[in-house]
């Protein structure tokens, strides 16, 4: 997804990066099976604040924390940074509600997932 006509990555791509940062982390930790897992996360809320443009071919780094851990939901907060930069180019959040893959009804967070997420719990700034 190269730069748009304004010379930077389009704003909708940032949401894709948020999703990728969270899912990649959960997959790496062994608590998300996107193909066969019984519990899946559905995005029910999202927001982004933009501070500086990012442009291809910059390398983007993401910082991730959990601001709220409920019984079946999680509020993830993500900062996006140009590689090596101390200040974020964008920050935002999204909320996953975890549901059964088949019935789409809320489910308590599986214990292994909860344990991995607790390690990311930090108070909001």
C-alpha positions as CSV (number, residue, x, y, z in Angstrom):
1,X,0.0,0.0,0.0
2,X,2.2,2.7,-1.3
3,X,1.7,6.4,-0.8
4,X,-1.5,8.1,-1.8
5,X,-1.8,11.2,-4.0
6,X,-0.7,13.4,-1.0
7,X,2.6,11.7,-0.7
8,X,2.0,9.7,2.5
9,X,0.4,6.4,3.5
10,X,-3.4,6.8,3.5
11,X,-5.1,7.1,6.9
12,X,-7.0,3.8,6.6
13,X,-3.8,1.9,6.4
14,X,-3.0,2.9,10.1
15,X,-6.0,0.8,11.2
16,X,-4.6,-2.2,9.3
17,X,-1.3,-1.7,11.1
18,X,-3.1,-1.6,14.5
19,X,-4.8,-4.9,13.7
20,X,-1.5,-6.4,12.5
21,X,0.4,-5.3,15.6
22,X,-2.1,-6.9,17.9
23,X,-2.7,-10.1,15.9
24,X,1.0,-10.7,15.2
25,X,1.8,-10.4,18.9
26,X,-1.0,-12.8,19.9
27,X,0.0,-15.3,17.3
28,X,3.7,-15.0,18.3
29,X,2.7,-15.7,21.9
30,X,0.7,-18.8,20.9
31,X,-2.7,-17.6,22.1
32,X,-4.4,-16.8,18.7
33,X,-5.1,-19.4,16.1
34,X,-6.8,-17.4,13.3
35,X,-7.8,-20.6,11.4
36,X,-9.0,-23.0,14.0
37,X,-9.4,-21.2,17.3
38,X,-12.7,-21.5,19.1
39,X,-12.6,-17.9,20.3
40,X,-12.1,-15.0,18.0
41,X,-11.8,-11.2,18.6
42,X,-14.2,-8.9,16.8
43,X,-13.4,-5.2,16.6
44,X,-16.3,-3.1,18.0
45,X,-14.6,0.3,18.4
46,X,-11.6,2.0,16.9
47,X,-10.0,5.5,16.9
48,X,-6.8,7.1,15.6
49,X,-5.0,10.4,16.2
50,X,-2.5,11.5,13.6
51,X,0.5,13.6,14.5
52,X,3.0,13.2,11.6
53,X,2.8,11.6,8.1
54,X,4.3,8.3,7.4
55,X,5.4,7.4,3.9
56,X,6.6,4.3,2.0
57,X,9.3,3.1,2.2
58,X,9.7,4.1,5.8
59,X,9.9,1.2,8.3
60,X,7.1,1.5,10.9
61,X,7.4,0.3,14.5
62,X,4.4,-0.3,16.8
63,X,4.2,-0.1,20.5
64,X,1.4,-2.0,22.1
65,X,-0.3,-2.0,25.5
66,X,-3.6,-3.1,27.1
67,X,-5.5,-0.3,28.7
68,X,-8.5,-2.3,29.8
69,X,-8.9,-6.0,30.3
70,X,-12.6,-7.1,30.8
71,X,-14.2,-10.5,31.1
72,X,-14.7,-10.8,27.3
73,X,-13.2,-7.6,25.9
74,X,-9.9,-5.9,25.6
75,X,-9.0,-2.3,24.8
76,X,-5.7,-2.3,23.0
77,X,-3.7,1.0,22.5
78,X,-1.2,1.2,19.8
79,X,1.5,3.8,18.9
80,X,3.0,3.9,15.5
81,X,6.5,5.3,15.0
82,X,8.8,5.9,12.1
83,X,11.7,3.5,12.8
84,X,14.0,4.9,15.5
85,X,11.8,7.9,16.3
86,X,11.0,8.7,19.9
87,X,7.7,10.4,19.2
88,X,4.7,8.6,17.7
89,X,3.4,9.6,14.3
90,X,0.0,8.2,15.3
91,X,-1.7,6.6,18.2
92,X,-5.0,5.0,18.7
93,X,-7.0,2.2,20.2
94,X,-9.4,-0.6,19.3
95,X,-11.6,-2.8,21.4
96,X,-11.9,-6.5,20.7
97,X,-14.9,-8.4,22.0
98,X,-14.0,-12.1,22.1
99,X,-16.8,-14.4,20.9
100,X,-17.3,-18.0,19.9
101,X,-16.2,-18.6,16.3
102,X,-19.5,-20.4,15.5
103,X,-22.2,-18.6,17.5
104,X,-20.6,-15.1,17.6
105,X,-21.7,-14.8,21.3
106,X,-19.3,-13.2,23.9
107,X,-17.1,-15.6,25.6
108,X,-14.8,-15.2,28.7
109,X,-11.2,-14.7,27.6
110,X,-9.4,-18.0,27.6
111,X,-6.9,-18.2,30.5
112,X,-3.8,-18.4,28.3
113,X,-4.9,-15.3,26.3
114,X,-5.7,-13.5,29.6
115,X,-2.3,-14.3,31.0
116,X,-0.5,-12.9,27.9
117,X,-2.7,-9.8,27.9
118,X,-2.1,-9.1,31.6
119,X,1.6,-8.7,30.8
120,X,0.7,-5.8,28.5
121,X,-1.6,-4.1,31.0
122,X,-0.5,-0.5,31.7
123,X,-2.4,2.5,32.9
124,X,-3.5,4.9,30.1
125,X,-1.3,8.0,29.7
